[in-house]
Amino acid sequence: MKKAQVIINPSSGRGKAEDYADPIIKILEKRYEEVEIRKTEGAGDAKRFADEGTRDGANLIVAVGGDGTVNEAVNGIASHEKRPKFAIIPLGTVNDLARVLGIPLDPEEAIEILSEEHLVTIDLAKASDTYFTNGLAVGKIPESIHEVTAEEKSKLGPLAYIWAGAKKLLENEKIAVKVLSEEREFEGELTAVVMSLTGQLGGIKEVFPEAKLQDGKIHILLVHEMDLAETAKILPEILSRQITESENMTYITTEKVTLEALHGEDYVSDVDGEEGPHLPFTVEVLKAHLQVLVP
Ligand SMILES: Nc1ncnc2c1ncn2[C@@H]1O[C@H](COP(=O)(O)OP(=O)(O)OP(=O)(O)O)[C@@H](O)[C@H]1O
């Protein structure tokens, strides 16, 4: 018996998420004998539902919501040996993974992907016990993301994050870290450590032009200096996809990397736009770990 589970965050999509339940059920009932709808009420629900759905033998899990919901669902699935296929109906402000995979950002169009079974297999990464699909960052600028309130987000949209980051950029506060990988070691002060599986960060495409969803690698930028003048200088490089190595940047491609605070400070990471583990931790790539429905 084929089972599908649909996890909906009713608070996403400007409160319209639940309107999509009926059309989703209609499409899925053509392919699955059992379709279960579960609505989240708060943090942790989407992870728990996906974990239970996976244990229960679901063949497909659909996340209907923003990046927070998608991340949680992936975290509920990823630790299991036998994993269901995964689908995203994007209803967030950024929708990083959906963008990378070419999933339509219009929910009505996105629902159409459920009527067929075009799959791509993507890498995931794991930092401590947290799985992620897109990126991880450490530094005062990434930390500022967690200070953006829901009110600012609904008022300003993605600009809220840019605004929060820009304020921190002006303060130019560094982190003292040790970065260890087989390919390279670094010890010292950095503005930020930014890593990506997909090449995309915060909605900006191809920050890491060499990154592929299935290359088994994580792409890491050590940002040494990033005051306002420097940023203005390198931003065109970033946007024109020429970032590799410069005085201000070290670029590392690896399968496994460890981050430690040098003097015992408490630094928290940002993982796919949510608060992630505190240093120290190791990030590892899990090659071809999740099958995702795409158009
Ligand atoms: N029923 C609910 N009411 C209010 N908040 C909820 C509910 N269910 C889940 N949440 C919260 O919503 C958060 C996830 O939101 P999600 O990412 O899906 O949408 P978003 O915030 O609009 O998107 P984005 O992350 O792209 O900005 C979770 O952290 C969770 O705590």
The ligand as a Gaussian input file, in Angstrom:
#p B3LYP/6-31G(d) Opt

LIG

0 1
 N        0.475000      26.680000      13.201000
 C        1.523000      27.498000      13.356000
 N        1.361000      28.777000      13.771000
 C        2.413000      29.610000      13.932000
 N        3.686000      29.242000      13.688000
 C        3.924000      27.990000      13.256000
 C        2.858000      27.059000      13.058000
 N        3.371000      25.904000      12.626000
 C        4.719000      26.099000      12.543000
 N        5.051000      27.343000      12.918000
 C        6.373000      27.956000      12.935000
 O        6.705000      28.373000      11.616000
 C        8.119000      28.236000      11.442000
 C        8.465000      27.843000      10.033000
 O        7.914000      28.770000       9.137000
 P        8.187000      28.508000       7.604000
 O        9.625000      28.528000       7.357000
 O        7.420000      27.342000       7.141000
 O        7.500000      29.760000       6.949000
 P        8.082000      31.231000       6.796000
 O        8.676000      31.654000       8.080000
 O        6.992000      32.042000       6.197000
 O        9.165000      31.013000       5.681000
 P       10.677000      31.505000       5.635000
 O       11.400000      30.615000       6.618000
 O       11.095000      31.259000       4.230000
 O       10.645000      32.918000       6.033000
 C        8.559000      27.151000      12.379000
 O        9.729000      27.582000      13.024000
 C        7.433000      26.976000      13.346000
 O        7.848000      27.311000      14.636000

